[in-house]
Amino acid sequence: MSSTSRIVELSNIISTNTQKLDTYLNSLNHVLSFEENAPTTPLPKDSPAEYQTARLELLEATRELQQLIGGVETTTISAISKFKIASNVPINGEISFVDLAERCELNEHDLRRIVRYAIVHYRIFKEPRKGIVAHSAASRRLAESDMMKFIVGLRVDEVWPAQSRGFALANNTDKPFYEYLGDYPERAKRFSAVMSSAGTAGLQALVDNFAWSSLPEGSTVVDLGGSQGHVSAFVAAAVPKVKFVVQDLPEVITDVDATYQIPESLRDRVTLMGHSFFEEQSVKNIDVVLIRYIFHNWSDKYCTRILKNLIPGLKKGAKIVIQDHLMPEPGSISLAKERGVREMDLLMLTLFNSRERDGEDWKELVEKADPRFKLESAKQQAPDSPSGIIVVNWEG
């Protein structure tokens, strides 16, 4: 007796989860439609985890079924065509990221992020074991079919450059992203507002995932790149008797139109200070440096500069507490969440020539800055979360 085909398995997953969600949503009169007055969110806020899981399973099964029936989209990743990645993966064989990067003349970490993005978004390639690449049906077609290579090459080399030319060319500038935005206050304000709204997420995770209460009374915490201090104020409210110095560029610290103001009750412990993290640290005897969603905006070259500049201010045994994206092991979180992480990784590459990092990357980064920086821990801040808390010890 033949086993059930994958498309039938997927249709069963779709049917089961659709019925489950429909029953739940109807019980709340939360009826999904495209009508003007229909709900604007697929699930009500704070829906039980079982229904959030059912929604993710439904989305993933629907996407996989569409790809199986409609054919996998293979014309989206231009780098796969440009660097002949598929052609350099052996048919019916395997190759390491290290060896494939050498064949393609790419940095290994850039190749790894491109391939993993293609895997979770388009099922191009497979990673049967960590660090090993093999073909999927889609990538094998790219490797073997001359016509498919021609089609992809035409789109990549002729069509897309006319549609999208990258940030620098699209804006006719040779300035870095942040410097360019500084010339356009309204665009900078828009970007800052979006980043600030995203920045409030995970504050409780920051409090819960580091032993703030173990700090001695009077300890000094420097919040590097901390804007107007909303993160330090949140942590300070939970950690009495610890002082926070919030550092950011002078124009950020002195912005009279800032939407956030430190509460009066915390102003004796949370202070603002103009400072660029590309300059030597001027505060001395620091117990903890908090760096939140900064490093993923910068390449390793600049991240090591940021870390080196901290050294003159650090006590021996000081901690660097980093809240940032922590790339998961492939397949360790839901496919929908992993797609988002891989997409953010390539967005960082596109806008800033930077990247997201996994635990090994963080260890390599801090030790590259100075061997006296030692990675203590790197953990996801919550199950299925793309962010993590990375703790580094200064042994100088």
N, C-alpha and C positions, 0 to 999 in steps of 0.2 A: 504494500500500500504506500503510495507516494506521500511525502510530507506536504504540509500546507505551504503554499508559495508565499513569498514575502509580501506580494501585493494584497493577498487575502488577509494575512496577519495584520497589515497596516489598516485595511478597511475595518477589521474587527476592533482595533484600537480606537479608530476614529468614531465608530458607532457607539462603543461603550462609553467613551469620555464625553461625546456629544450628548448622549442621554443623561448622563450624570450631571453635567453642567446645566442642561436645559431644565431638569427637575429643580435643581437648586435655585437657578435664576428666576424661574416662574414663581417659586415659593416666596420670593422677595419682590415680585412684580418688577423685576429688573430685566425687561425684555429687550434684547438686542435687535436693532434694525438700523437702516440708514435714514430714517425719518428725522426731521428737524429736532423734535423734542425727545428723541431716544436718549438713553444713557450715553455719556461721553467716555465711560471707562468699561472695559469688557467684564470686569468683576467689581463688586462693591468693595470699598476700602475695608481692610482688615478681614477679608474673607478667610475662612479656615484653610490651613495648609493643604488639605486633601483636594480642595477645589483649585487652588493655585497649581498644584502638581498636575491635576487632570487637564488644566488649560495648556500647560507646557507640553504634556504628552500629546495632546491633540494637535498643537501647532507643529511639533516635530514630525509626527506621523503624516500630517497633511503635506508638509513640505517634501518629505521623502517620497511619498506616493506620487506627487506631482513631478518630481525629478525622474522617477522610474518610468512613468507613463509618457511624460513629455520630452524626456531626454535631458541629460545634465548639461547645464549652461557651461560651455568651455571657453567663451570668448570674453570673459570679464577680467581675468588676471593678466595684464599686459606683461608683467615681469616673467611669467612662465614662458611666453613666446620669445621675448627679447633675449633671455639668457638660456633658451633651449633646455629648460629644466626637465621637461618630460622626456626629451630625447636622451638625456644623460642618466636616466633611471633604467636599469637593465630590465628587459622583458622577462617575466617569470623569475625574477630575482629580487635582490634587496641591495641597498647601499646606505652607508651612514651619511648623516648630514655633513660631517667633516669632509668625506671624500666627494660627495656631490657638490659641495661648495667649491672645492678645488677644481672640479671639472667645469663648473659654470663660471668660475672666476668671480665669485661673490664672497662677501664676509659670511662666515658660518651662521652668526646670529640673525643676519638679515634673511638669508635663505630659509632658516628655520621658521621665522615668523610668516614669510610668504607662503610656504608649504602648509603650515598649520592653519592659516587663514583659509586657504583653498580647500583643505580637508573638511573643515566644519561648515563652510558656506556652500560649497559646490560639489563635495565628495570627489574632488580631484586629488589623487594620491591617497595612500593609506600610511599609517604609522603603526605597524604591527607590534613593535616594541619601541620603547623610548629611544629616540635618536636614530631610528632606522626607517628608511623610506622605501615603499613599494608602490607598484601601480594599482590604481583602481581601474574600472572600465573606462571612465572618462579620460584619465591621464594616458592610458594605453592608446586610446584613439588619437590623442594629440601626438603621441610618439610615433605611431605607425601610419597614420593617414596623411599623405601629402596634401590632399585637398583641404583637410581640416587645418593644416599648418598655413595654407594659402589664405583661407578665410580669416583665421585669427590674425595673421600678419597684416592683411589688408586693413582690418579694423584698427589694429594697434598702431600701425605706421602711417596710415593715411586718414582714416576717419576721425579717430579720437583726438589727435592733436588739434584738429580744427574745432573741436567742441570744448575741450578742456586743456589748458596749457599749464596748470600748476599755479600755486599762489603767487610766486614772484613774477612770472610772465603775465598772469591774469591781471596783476595790479601794477605792472610796468615799474617794478622796483627791484633794487638789489639789497634792500634793507632786510634784516631779520624780522620775523613776524611781529614780535612785541614792539620793536623800535618803529616799525611802520605804523602800527595802530596808534602809537603815541602822537603821530601827526594828525590823527583824525579822532578827536575827542568823543564824538557821538558813537563811532564804531567801537572805540575802546570801552566806552561806558556799556554798550550793549554786550560786548564780550565779557566784561567783568561781571555784569549782572547775571549772565548765564552761569559763569564759573562759580559765583558766590552761592547761587541757588543750589548747585550740585554740591558745594562744599559743606553745607549743613548736614548732609547725610553722614551717618557713621560717627557722630560725635560721642554718642553713648558707648559705641564700640571702642573708641579711643580711650575713654575712661575705664572701661571694663577690662581691657586687654593689656594694661601695664600697671605695675604696682606703685601707683602714685602715692598711696598712703604710707609707703615705706620710706619716703623721703624725709630727712630730718627737718625739724622746724627751721624756717628761714632759708631753705634751699632756694636756689635760683634756677628758673627754667627760662630759656630763651626760645621764643616762638619765631623761627626764621621764616621770613616771607609771610607773616601772619596777618596781613591786611590791617583792618581796624580793630582786631583783637577779639572777634566773636568766638574763636576756638578757645583761646586762653581763658576768656571769661567763663565759658561753659565748664572747662576743666577746673578752674579756680573755685567755682561754686561748689564743686564736689570734693575739693582738696584744700582744706583750710591751712593756714600758716605757711604756705609756699608762695614765693614771689614770682611773677611772670613779667618778662620784658619782651614786648612784641616788636619785632623789627621788620620794617619794609622800606621801600624807597621813600624819600622825603615827601614827594608829591602825593604818595598814597596816604601816608600818615597824617599829612596836613590838609587833606581834602575836606573842605568845609561842607561839601554836599554829600558826604558819606551817609549812607542810610543806617549804619550801625553806630551806636554810642555805648561805650562801656558803662554798665550800671554804676551809679554813685557808690553803692555799698562795696564795690570791688576795686575802686580806683586807687586805694592805698596799696594794693597788691598786684594790679595789672597796669603797667605803664607802656606807653608807645615811644618808639625810638627810630629815627631815620637811619637806615643802614642798607647798603647793598651787600648781598651775600657773595659778591665777587670781590669784596674787599676784606682785609684782615679783621677778624672779630675783635671788637674793642671792649666788650664786657669780659671781665675776668672771673675766675673761680666758679665757672658754670657747672651745675650739677647735672642738668638735662638740657639737651637741645631737641626741640620738637620741630620736625620738618614734614609738612603735610601737603601731599600732592604737588611737590615741586620737582622732584627728580625726573618724573616721567616726561617733563617738558624739555629736558636737556639731554644731549648726547653724553657719553662717558667722559669725554674730554672736559666738559664744563662741570659735570657732577663731581669729578675728582678735585677740581679747583674749589668748589663750594666746601667740600669736606676738609681740604688742606687749610682753608682760611679759618676754620673753626679752632684749629689746634692751639693757637696762643691763648685762647680763653678757657680751655677745658681743664678741670681738675682731673687728677689721675682717678680712674674708675668712673668717670662721667659716662652717661648714657646718651646715645643718639636714638631718639624714638621717631621712627618714620612711619607715617600712615600714607600708603600709596597703593597703586595697583600691584598685585602679586600674581603673576601669571600662573595658572593652575597646571598641573600635570594633564596632558591630553586625555580627555575622556573622564576626568575626575569630577566634573560638574555637569549640569544639564547642557545639552547641545545648544539650546537657545542662549543660555548665559555665556557659554564659551564663544559663540559667534560674536556676541557683543564685545567680549574682551579682545578677541583677535581683530575685530574691526577697529577698536580704539588703538590697538598697537600700530596698525597701518596708518591710521589718522595721525598719530604722533610722528611717524616717519615722514608723512607727506608735508605736514605743517612745520615741524621743528627739526627734522632729521634726528629725532630722539627715539626712545623705545620704552615699552613696558618690560619688566624684568621678572624672572622667576627666582627661587631661592638661591640657586647656584650663581645667577647673574649678580644678585645683591652681594653675595660673599666676595665674588671676584672684584666688584666695583669698590667696596670699602677697603679691601686690602691693596688694591691698586693705588688708592689715594695715599695710604700709609700702612705698613704692615702692623702698626700698633693698633689699628682699628680691627676689632674682631667681631664677626657676626655672632650674636648670642642666640637669636631666634628669628624665624620668619614664618608667621602663621596667618592663615586666612582669619579675618576678623569675625566671620560667621560662616556657617555651612552654606555652600553654594555661592559665596560672595566673591566678586572679582578683586576685592581690596584686602589688604592685609596689614598687620602691624609688624614692622621689622625693627628689632632692637639690636643696637651695636654698642659694644663696650670699648672705651678708650683706655688702653693699657699703658699709655705713655707716662 
